[in-house]
Amino acid sequence: MNKTLSINPDQKDPKEHKQNSKRTKNHMRSKRSKLILFLSLSGILSLIIFFIEWIGSKESGSLALFADAGHIITDVFAHIVSLIALLLASKKPTSKFPFGFHRFEVLAALTNGLLLIGISGFIFYECYLRFSGDVSIHVESMFFYSLIGLVINLLSAGLLFTVSKESLNLKSAYLHVLSDLLGTIAVLIGSVIIHITEYSEIDSFLSIALGIFILKTSYGIVKESVKILIEADVDDFDKEHLLEHLTKIEGVVSIPIVTVRKLTSGVLSMELRIVVNERADRDQIVVQTHRLLKTEFGVPFVSVEVILLSVQSALEEIAVIETEREFGHSHHGHTHAHGHADSHGKTHSHGH
């Protein structure tokens, strides 16, 4: 009797699947290289603008030009943070760094924010000195250097515009460049107004406005960085929507613990305790939870604890012992007994 071999048309050939996977990885690698190239070029252009406007502020005596240079350095740091995110995204977690290297991005952002607060403070101090004294401004130099900055800023914005839709990270960097562009335009217009009216105090007013903008931006960066580092609750994750999905899984009774941590912007880790009934398939619930969080909510790091209702009650009755927190070695308030026999056969006990 001849047996007929039935082939499922939807079933993919393993070799074809492997080739498709390889093509996808190559495409992602090529895309990442393109993003890194464009971001690097834009960052270099921003750095050039910073030095041009910084030199221009020295030659022209314009504090507004210096403030705009300080604003542009925020863009340079934004590029650095975005580059770090792109490079670290390709690195896999290790046993020493189980959550990868995402926190380095947060540390870079925090350093950036603190530096910018210092820059804005210096700008305000210089404004105070200028209001109490008389400083001459070379308007032609102010106009010339801000015009060069504007042209290079347009090139930088054009570079990032082509790739800004491919990554949220790059979109953020693109918005930074646009804000720099507006600041440079303000300085350029200010130089024209000063030239026409000969009212040099406009430079100080522009400096205060840019200083406030830098302070507002840097405060947001520092606040978000600190919240991530102290593992505060995440505001931009819809827990209720997640719980709606999880409670629909067969056998789930309740979900008493949902802990969400942000490793960096857009990267979350999550710990859950799921209470189930005795008939529940615990392994299947774990698989379904992982699949839901990773494929629907984009959470890469997931830890799930599945227990019975009776176990949950027992866990709630366990009290945590209060210990004294000291620097150095702590005995944690419990004793250990160690026994050994000497050469005479006698047993000795030691407790600590």
C-alpha positions as CSV (number, residue, x, y, z in Angstrom):
1,M,0.0,0.0,0.0
2,N,1.4,3.4,-1.0
3,K,1.2,6.1,1.6
4,T,0.4,9.6,0.6
5,L,2.5,12.3,2.2
6,S,0.4,15.3,3.0
7,I,2.1,18.6,3.2
8,N,0.7,21.6,5.0
9,P,1.0,24.6,2.6
10,D,1.3,26.9,5.6
11,Q,4.3,25.1,7.1
12,K,7.6,26.8,6.2
13,D,10.7,24.9,5.2
14,P,13.3,25.1,8.0
15,K,16.0,26.2,5.5
16,E,13.7,28.9,4.1
17,H,12.9,30.0,7.7
18,K,16.6,30.2,8.5
19,Q,17.3,32.2,5.3
20,N,14.5,34.6,6.1
21,S,15.8,35.1,9.6
22,K,19.3,35.8,8.3
23,R,17.9,38.3,5.8
24,T,16.0,40.1,8.5
25,K,19.1,40.3,10.7
26,N,21.1,41.7,7.9
27,H,18.4,44.2,7.1
28,M,18.3,45.3,10.7
29,R,22.1,45.6,10.9
30,S,22.1,47.6,7.7
31,K,19.3,49.9,9.0
32,R,21.1,50.4,12.3
33,S,24.4,51.3,10.5
34,K,22.5,53.9,8.4
35,L,20.9,55.4,11.5
36,I,24.3,55.5,13.3
37,L,25.9,57.2,10.3
38,F,23.2,59.9,9.9
39,L,23.1,60.5,13.7
40,S,26.9,60.8,13.9
41,L,27.0,63.3,11.0
42,S,24.3,65.4,12.5
43,G,26.1,65.3,15.9
44,I,29.3,66.5,14.3
45,L,27.5,69.3,12.6
46,S,25.9,70.4,15.9
47,L,29.4,70.3,17.5
48,I,30.7,72.5,14.8
49,I,27.8,75.0,15.3
50,F,28.6,75.0,19.1
51,F,32.3,76.0,18.5
52,I,31.3,78.6,15.8
53,E,28.8,80.3,18.1
54,W,31.0,80.1,21.1
55,I,33.9,81.8,19.2
56,G,31.3,84.2,17.8
57,S,30.1,85.1,21.3
58,K,33.6,85.9,22.3
59,E,34.3,88.1,19.3
60,S,30.9,89.9,19.2
61,G,30.3,90.1,23.0
62,S,26.8,88.7,22.5
63,L,25.5,86.8,25.4
64,A,22.6,85.6,23.4
65,L,25.0,83.9,21.0
66,F,26.7,82.2,23.9
67,A,23.3,81.1,25.3
68,D,22.4,79.6,21.9
69,A,25.7,77.8,21.9
70,G,24.8,76.4,25.4
71,H,21.4,75.4,23.9
72,I,23.1,73.6,21.0
73,I,25.4,71.7,23.4
74,T,22.2,70.1,24.7
75,D,21.6,68.9,21.2
76,V,25.2,67.4,21.1
77,F,24.5,65.5,24.3
78,A,21.1,64.3,22.8
79,H,23.0,62.9,19.9
80,I,25.5,61.2,22.2
81,V,22.7,59.6,24.2
82,S,20.9,58.5,21.1
83,L,24.1,56.9,19.7
84,I,24.7,55.1,23.0
85,A,21.1,53.8,22.8
86,L,21.6,52.5,19.3
87,L,25.0,50.9,20.0
88,L,23.8,49.3,23.3
89,A,20.6,48.0,21.8
90,S,22.6,45.5,19.8
91,K,24.4,44.2,22.9
92,K,22.9,41.2,24.6
93,P,22.5,41.0,28.4
94,T,25.2,39.0,30.3
95,S,25.3,37.2,33.6
96,K,27.0,40.2,35.1
97,F,24.6,42.7,33.4
98,P,21.3,40.8,33.3
99,F,19.4,43.9,32.0
100,G,22.0,44.8,29.5
101,F,23.7,48.2,29.4
102,H,20.7,50.5,29.1
103,R,21.4,52.4,32.4
104,F,24.6,53.9,30.8
105,E,22.3,55.9,28.6
106,V,20.5,57.2,31.7
107,L,23.7,58.2,33.4
108,A,24.8,60.1,30.3
109,A,21.5,61.9,30.2
110,L,21.7,62.8,33.9
111,T,25.3,64.2,33.4
112,N,24.0,66.2,30.5
113,G,21.1,67.6,32.5
114,L,23.3,68.6,35.4
115,L,25.8,70.3,33.1
116,L,23.0,72.2,31.4
117,I,21.6,73.5,34.7
118,G,25.1,74.9,35.4
119,I,25.2,76.5,31.9
120,S,21.8,78.2,32.4
121,G,22.9,79.4,35.9
122,F,26.0,81.0,34.3
123,I,23.9,82.7,31.6
124,F,21.6,84.2,34.3
125,Y,24.6,85.4,36.2
126,E,26.1,87.1,33.1
127,C,22.7,88.7,32.4
128,Y,22.7,90.2,35.9
129,L,26.2,91.6,35.4
130,R,25.3,93.1,32.0
131,F,22.2,94.8,33.3
132,S,24.3,96.4,36.0
133,G,27.1,97.5,33.6
134,D,27.6,98.6,30.1
135,V,28.7,96.0,27.5
136,S,29.2,96.8,23.8
137,I,28.1,94.3,21.2
138,H,29.6,93.9,17.8
139,V,26.3,93.4,15.8
140,E,27.9,92.5,12.5
141,S,29.9,89.6,14.1
142,M,26.8,88.5,16.0
143,F,24.8,88.4,12.7
144,F,27.6,86.7,10.7
145,Y,28.2,83.8,13.2
146,S,24.5,83.2,13.9
147,L,24.0,83.0,10.1
148,I,26.7,80.4,9.7
149,G,25.1,78.5,12.6
150,L,21.7,78.7,10.9
151,V,23.0,77.2,7.6
152,I,24.7,74.3,9.3
153,N,21.7,73.7,11.5
154,L,19.5,73.4,8.4
155,L,21.9,70.8,7.1
156,S,21.8,68.9,10.4
157,A,17.9,69.0,10.4
158,G,17.8,67.8,6.8
159,L,20.0,64.8,7.6
160,L,17.9,63.7,10.6
161,F,14.5,64.4,8.8
162,T,15.2,61.5,6.4
163,V,15.5,59.0,9.2
164,S,13.5,60.5,12.0
165,K,10.4,58.4,11.2
166,E,12.4,55.1,11.6
167,S,13.1,55.5,15.3
168,L,11.5,57.2,18.3
169,N,15.1,57.9,19.5
170,L,16.0,59.6,16.3
171,K,12.8,61.6,16.3
172,S,13.7,63.0,19.7
173,A,17.2,64.0,18.3
174,Y,15.5,65.6,15.3
175,L,13.2,67.7,17.6
176,H,16.3,68.8,19.5
177,V,17.8,70.1,16.2
178,L,14.6,71.9,15.4
179,S,14.6,73.7,18.7
180,D,18.2,74.7,18.1
181,L,17.2,76.0,14.7
182,L,14.5,78.2,16.4
183,G,17.1,79.5,18.9
184,T,19.6,80.4,16.2
185,I,16.8,82.2,14.2
186,A,15.9,84.2,17.3
187,V,19.6,85.3,17.8
188,L,19.8,86.2,14.1
189,I,16.6,88.3,14.2
190,G,17.9,89.9,17.5
191,S,21.1,91.0,15.8
192,V,19.0,92.7,13.1
193,I,16.8,94.5,15.6
194,I,19.8,95.6,17.6
195,H,21.4,97.0,14.4
196,I,18.2,98.9,13.5
197,T,17.3,100.2,17.0
198,E,20.7,100.2,18.7
199,Y,19.0,98.8,21.8
200,S,21.6,96.3,23.0
201,E,19.6,95.1,26.0
202,I,17.7,92.9,23.5
203,D,20.7,90.6,23.6
204,S,20.2,90.1,27.4
205,F,16.5,89.5,27.0
206,L,17.2,86.9,24.4
207,S,19.8,85.3,26.7
208,I,17.3,85.1,29.6
209,A,14.7,83.5,27.3
210,L,17.2,80.9,26.0
211,G,18.5,80.3,29.6
212,I,14.9,79.6,30.8
213,F,14.4,77.2,27.8
214,I,17.7,75.4,28.6
215,L,16.7,75.2,32.3
216,K,13.3,73.8,31.5
217,T,14.8,71.2,29.2
218,S,17.5,70.2,31.6
219,Y,15.1,69.9,34.6
220,G,13.0,67.5,32.6
221,I,16.1,65.4,31.7
222,V,17.3,65.3,35.3
223,K,13.9,64.5,36.7
224,E,13.3,61.6,34.3
225,S,16.9,60.2,34.8
226,V,16.5,60.3,38.7
227,K,13.1,58.6,38.5
228,I,14.6,55.8,36.4
229,L,17.7,55.4,38.6
230,I,15.7,55.2,41.9
231,E,13.2,52.8,40.1
232,A,10.2,54.9,40.7
233,D,6.8,53.8,39.3
234,V,6.4,54.2,35.6
235,D,3.8,56.8,34.6
236,D,3.6,56.0,30.8
237,F,2.6,52.3,31.1
238,D,-1.1,51.4,31.2
239,K,-1.2,48.7,34.0
240,E,-5.0,48.6,33.9
241,H,-5.0,47.6,30.2
242,L,-2.4,44.9,30.9
243,L,-4.5,43.5,33.8
244,E,-7.6,43.4,31.6
245,H,-5.7,41.0,29.3
246,L,-4.1,38.9,32.0
247,T,-7.3,38.3,34.0
248,K,-8.9,36.8,30.9
249,I,-6.4,33.9,31.0
250,E,-8.0,30.7,32.1
251,G,-7.3,29.9,35.7
252,V,-6.1,33.3,36.9
253,V,-7.7,34.4,40.1
254,S,-5.9,37.7,40.8
255,I,-2.7,39.6,40.2
256,P,-1.6,41.1,43.5
257,I,1.9,42.3,42.4
258,V,2.7,44.2,39.2
259,T,6.1,45.9,39.4
260,V,7.2,47.9,36.3
261,R,10.7,49.4,36.1
262,K,12.1,51.6,33.4
263,L,15.7,50.7,32.4
264,T,15.9,53.6,30.0
265,S,13.6,55.5,27.7
266,G,11.3,52.9,26.0
267,V,12.8,49.8,27.7
268,L,10.9,48.2,30.6
269,S,11.3,45.3,32.9
270,M,8.4,43.7,34.7
271,E,7.8,41.4,37.7
272,L,4.4,39.8,38.3
273,R,2.8,37.6,40.9
274,I,-0.2,35.7,39.5
275,V,-2.5,33.8,41.8
276,V,-4.3,30.8,40.1
277,N,-6.8,28.1,41.1
278,E,-5.8,24.5,41.5
279,R,-7.0,23.4,38.1
280,A,-4.9,26.0,36.3
281,D,-2.1,25.0,33.9
282,R,0.7,27.1,35.5
283,D,3.3,26.5,32.7
284,Q,0.8,27.6,30.1
285,I,0.0,30.7,32.1
286,V,3.7,31.6,32.3
287,V,4.1,31.2,28.5
288,Q,1.0,33.2,27.7
289,T,2.1,36.0,30.1
290,H,5.5,36.2,28.5
291,R,4.0,36.2,25.0
292,L,1.5,38.9,25.9
293,L,4.1,41.2,27.5
294,K,6.8,40.8,24.8
295,T,4.7,40.7,21.6
296,E,1.8,43.0,22.6
297,F,3.4,45.4,25.1
298,G,7.0,45.3,24.0
299,V,8.5,44.5,27.5
300,P,11.8,42.6,26.9
301,F,12.6,41.6,30.5
302,V,9.8,39.6,32.2
303,S,9.7,37.7,35.5
304,V,6.5,35.8,36.4
305,E,5.6,34.0,39.7
306,V,2.6,31.8,39.6
307,I,1.2,30.5,42.9
308,L,-2.0,29.1,44.4
309,L,-4.3,31.1,46.5
310,S,-3.3,29.2,49.7
311,V,0.3,30.1,49.0
312,Q,-0.5,33.7,48.6
313,S,-2.2,33.7,52.0
314,A,0.8,32.1,53.6
315,L,3.2,34.7,52.0
316,E,1.1,37.6,53.3
317,E,1.6,36.2,56.9
318,I,5.4,36.3,56.6
319,A,6.8,39.3,58.4
320,V,10.1,40.9,57.4
321,I,12.5,41.2,60.3
322,E,13.7,44.8,61.0
323,T,17.5,45.0,60.9
324,E,19.9,47.7,61.7
325,R,21.5,49.0,58.5
326,E,25.2,49.7,59.0
327,F,28.2,50.1,56.8
328,G,30.4,47.0,56.8
329,H,29.5,43.4,57.8
330,S,26.0,42.8,59.2
331,H,25.0,39.6,61.0
332,H,21.3,40.1,60.0
333,G,20.1,39.4,63.5
334,H,20.3,35.6,63.3
335,T,22.6,33.0,64.7
336,H,24.5,30.1,63.1
337,A,25.6,27.1,65.0
338,H,28.8,25.3,63.8
339,G,29.8,22.1,65.4
340,H,33.1,20.2,65.1
341,A,34.9,17.5,67.0
342,D,38.4,18.0,68.5
343,S,41.0,15.3,68.8
344,H,39.4,14.1,72.0
345,G,36.1,13.5,70.4
346,K,34.4,16.4,72.1
347,T,32.0,18.6,70.1
348,H,32.2,22.4,70.2
349,S,29.5,24.9,69.1
350,H,30.0,28.5,67.9
351,G,27.2,30.9,67.4
352,H,27.1,34.4,65.8
